[in-house]
Each structure stands twice: as structure tokens, then as C-alpha cells.
């Protein structure tokens, strides 16, 4: 399937931050309008948001409660008014002419509603209710794409799917090899969810985000109903980089403290070497999307960073730019300059001109 809306997208990853960090007094998203201003000043034209479709949709028992308590892993529970807040954020995006890119991690909440999203039809139900509501509000044409489950079928995101597909508890990790039977069950999701959503919302592209390891498994599966494959390209997934930077070692004591300065040195000294290895990763993904006639999207990458750095290290600045230029050369029109470019990473967020430069490259399609 392919849609001809080939508008270039420079994607800012707001994900769940717009919900989880709204009410923290000095939080990065405490003033939503300010974050909107800053995001536009940096040249982004698209926000990647998690709209929590399993919480927006009316539960099977027929009573929708707008107040819900989100339970993010390793963080305190946060109470939100889900429909109200989504409508607010979409209204601001609409007023500013920004597109939204939906990708849901199916976050846990106090009523454990993610466990009810099990079958393909459950995904169809929660997404179609969410998109119908957005259509009622008048913002459907702002939706540039729907990734129906972040890094499907990874855990904890595809929580409800684990037992049905892999016959194992969602508390355990996915098997490294999928049986033929599990592959067939997964194909039902890849076919039925986009097919049903296309019939209901023909203007909205539907696809999936994936990882290096997952996309290898996807080679065995039928992806013909998907519009796009959104792959994350992280240098951190490169086993040689993990080994060289000490990430592969247990981060205890001295080693943990050394890892970040080590990475810095690695990138500054062997920048070209790592750039080439990232380029290879990218080419492999591109070959797959071409083969399957899927639109390539890169809404996530390129090097993971601590939040408490003071300034953007040179090696990283070059690496991001090289990745953007490379992706454009290979025909990617929808990408992020780096998914860390959000207010949660102040040292990178303050590089306004640098980010605006990368986003300008993306939007003008100039490599």
C-alpha cells in the first residue's frame, strides 16, 4: 500500500512526555505553549505523540472515564485527563500547522487496560475510536501516520499480545526465534489492523516501528498491507560500538563513570568508522523497505546520551548531520534529526541553530 502524501516530515519525539511531564512544576513540558514555540523555532513540522488509544477508547463495559492514572515504569504514577489533554495538544498543533505522527507504547494504567488489547480487532477498535474522535474534533487531516504499536511485538508495548502469539507471560522477554505458528499469528496483525483502518480512514497511513533485531524477523512475514516501516537506527545497537564504549560491560563503579567520556572519545577519534557502520545499518534497512515497497521512516536514533551533559559533543554533532544527509540521499523523507532533540535533553535542545539547520535539510530534501 502506498499513499502519495510525500510531504517531508521533520519529526520531534514528544511521545509520552507531553502527558507525563505536564504537571511537574519545572518539568520540560510544564508550559506546553512554550514547548510548541521552541519546537517550531527549531524547524520541526511534525510531533511524534503517544495518544494512548487504549485509554481514549471506551472500555468494553461501555463507560469512558477521562481521568486515568498512568503507571510509567520506574516513575511515579501520574493522573491525566486523557481526552481533554489530547484535544488540547491537537488543537495547538493544528493552529500552528504542525502534523502529528502517532505511535503508541500502550502504557500501563491503574486499570491495566493494555491487557485487553490482545487480538487484531482490539487494535482496530481502540485506534478507530481514537481516530473517530479526532475526526469529530476536526483534526484528522493533521495525522500524518499511525504506528499501531511501538516496536510491535516487543514487550512491554505489545503486552496483551505475548500470551496469544508466543504463549508466554508478558513479564518474560520475547523468544529470540519465532516459531512458524507464532509467525502466522503475527501476520494476522500485520494484515488485519492496517486493512481495517485503511477502510475506515483512507487518508491515514498505517504502519509499524521496528528495531534491527525485529526487522530481521519481519523478513519472514507478509508486510504488504503496511504503508511504512519506521526503523530506529541507533549506533548503540552495534555490537562493536557496545564493546568499544564499555556498554556491553556491567556498569558498576568506575566503569560506569567512564562509559560516557569513553563514548565521547570514541566518536571524536573514530567518528568516520562509526559513521560508516551506521550507514551500513541504514542501507540494510533501506534495501528491505525497497524490496517490500514500504515507505521508510526514521523517527528514532542515533546515539543514546545521558540527560545531564552540558553541551553537544562535536563527534555527535557530525554523526547526526551525516545520518540525516545519508537518509535523505537514500530517499527517506520522514525522519528525526535525532530523537533526543526534545526539551528533556536541555544540552541538545539549546542548540537551536544546529537543530534548525538539520531540520532545514530534511524539509528541503537537500542532501
C-alpha positions, 0 to 999 in steps of 0.5 A: 500500500502506498499513499502519495502524501510525500510531504517531508516530515521533520519529526520531534519525539514528544511521545509520552512526555507531553502527558507525563511531564505536564504537571511537574512544576519545572518539568520540560513540558510544564508550559506546553505553549512554550514547548510548541514555540521552541519546537517550531523555532527549531524547524520541526513540522511534525510531533511524534505523540503517544495518544494512548488509544487504549485509554481514549477508547471506551472500555468494553463495559461501555463507560469512558472515564477521562481521568486515568492514572498512568503507571510509567515504569520506574516513575511515579504514577501520574493522573491525566485527563486523557481526552481533554489533554489530547484535544488540547495538544491537537488543537495547538498543533493544528493552529500552528500547522504542525502534523502529528505522527502517532505511535503508541507504547500502550502504557500501563494504567491503574486499570491495566487496560493494555491487557485487553488489547490482545487480538487484531480487532482490539487494535482496530477498535481502540485506534478507530475510536481514537481516530473517530474522535479526532475526526469529530474534533476536526483534526484528522487531516493533521495525522500524518501516520499511525504506528499501531504499536511501538516496536510491535511485538516487543514487550512491554508495548505489545503486552496483551499480545505475548500470551496469544502469539508466543504463549508466554507471560508478558513479564518474560522477554520475547523468544529470540526465534519465532516459531512458524505458528507464532509467525502466522499469528503475527501476520494476522496483525500485520494484515488485519489492523492496517486493512481495517483502518485503511477502510475506515480512514483512507487518508491515514497511513498505517504502519509499524516501528521496528528495531534491527533485531525485529526487522530481521524477523519481519523478513519472514512475514507478509508486510504488504498491507503496511504503508511504512516501516519506521526503523530506529537506527541507533549506533548503540545497537552495534555490537562493536560500538557496545564493546568499544564504549564499555556498554556491553560491560556491567556498569558498576563503579568506575566503569560506569563513570567512564562509559560516557567520556569513553563514548565521547572519545570514541566518536571524536577519534573514530567518528568516520568508522562509526559513521560508516557502520551506521550507514551500513545499518541504514542501507540494510534497512533501506534495501528491505523497505525497497524490496517490500515497497514500504515507505521508510521512516526514521523517527528514532536514533542515533546515539543514546546520551545521558540527560545531564551533559552540558553541551553537544559533543562535536563527534555527535554533532557530525554523526547526526548531520551525516545520518540525516544527509545519508537518509535523505540521499537514500530517499527517506523523507520522514525522519528525526534529526535525532530523537533526543532533540526534545526539551528533556535533553536541555544540552541538545535542545539549546542548540537551536541553530544546529537543530534548525539547520538539520531540520532545514535539510530534511524539509528541503530534501537537500542532501 
